[in-house]
């Protein structure tokens, strides 16, 4: 995922699925592709983002998350209105 380095707001989530028999992407390849896609959507603002690699199972439907920028960890976004 890509997040704003200042406030931890998640800007882009990129998930990769490797099919049987296919070569798995490296973390560097996944990150590069995530930044390419974010740049298409966000333009120059994508350069201000940081990457955090997580297991996609950590993202639960219906919950809002952000990144704790000091710990570089995914956390509940308790400030979000539900």
C-alpha positions in Angstrom: 0.0 0.0 0.0 1.1 3.6 -0.5 0.4 6.2 2.1 1.0 9.9 2.8 4.3 10.2 4.7 3.0 13.1 6.7 -0.3 11.9 8.1 -0.4 8.2 7.2 -3.5 8.4 5.1 -3.7 5.5 2.7 -3.7 6.6 -0.9 -3.4 3.4 -2.9 -3.8 -0.3 -2.1 -2.2 -2.7 -4.6 -2.9 -6.5 -4.4 -1.1 -9.1 -6.4 -2.3 -12.7 -7.0 0.1 -15.2 -8.4 -1.6 -18.0 -10.4 -0.3 -21.6 -10.3 2.7 -21.9 -12.6 3.4 -18.2 -12.8 6.5 -16.6 -11.4 5.9 -14.7 -8.2 6.6 -10.9 -8.3 9.3 -9.6 -6.0 8.4 -7.0 -3.4 10.4 -4.5 -5.4 8.4 -5.3 -8.6 5.1 -5.0 -6.7 6.1 -1.6 -5.2 7.3 -0.2 -8.5 4.0 -1.1 -10.1 2.0 0.4 -7.3 3.9 3.7 -7.7 3.3 3.6 -11.5 -0.4 3.2 -11.0 -0.6 5.9 -8.2 1.3 8.3 -10.4 -1.3 7.9 -13.2 -4.0 8.8 -10.7 -2.2 11.3 -8.4 0.4 12.8 -10.8 3.3 14.5 -9.0 1.7 14.0 -5.6 2.6 10.3 -5.9 6.2 11.2 -5.2 5.3 12.2 -1.6 4.0 8.7 -0.8 5.8 5.9 1.1 5.2 2.2 0.6 4.2 -0.3 3.3 4.1 -4.1 2.4 1.4 -5.9 4.3 -0.6 -9.1 4.0 -3.9 -8.2 2.4 -5.7 -10.3 4.9 -5.0 -7.5 7.4 -7.5 -5.3 5.6 -10.9 -6.1 7.0 -14.0 -5.0 5.0 -15.9 -2.2 6.6 -13.0 -0.9 8.7 -10.9 2.2 8.0 -7.1 2.1 8.4 -4.1 4.4 8.3 -0.4 4.0 8.7 1.3 5.0 11.9 4.1 6.9 10.3 6.5 6.7 13.2 6.2 2.9 13.6 5.4 2.2 9.9 2.6 0.0 10.9 -1.0 -0.4 9.8 -3.5 0.8 12.5 -7.2 1.4 12.9 -8.2 5.0 11.9 -10.2 5.9 15.0 -10.6 9.4 13.8 -12.7 8.4 10.8 -16.4 8.8 11.2 -18.3 5.5 10.8 
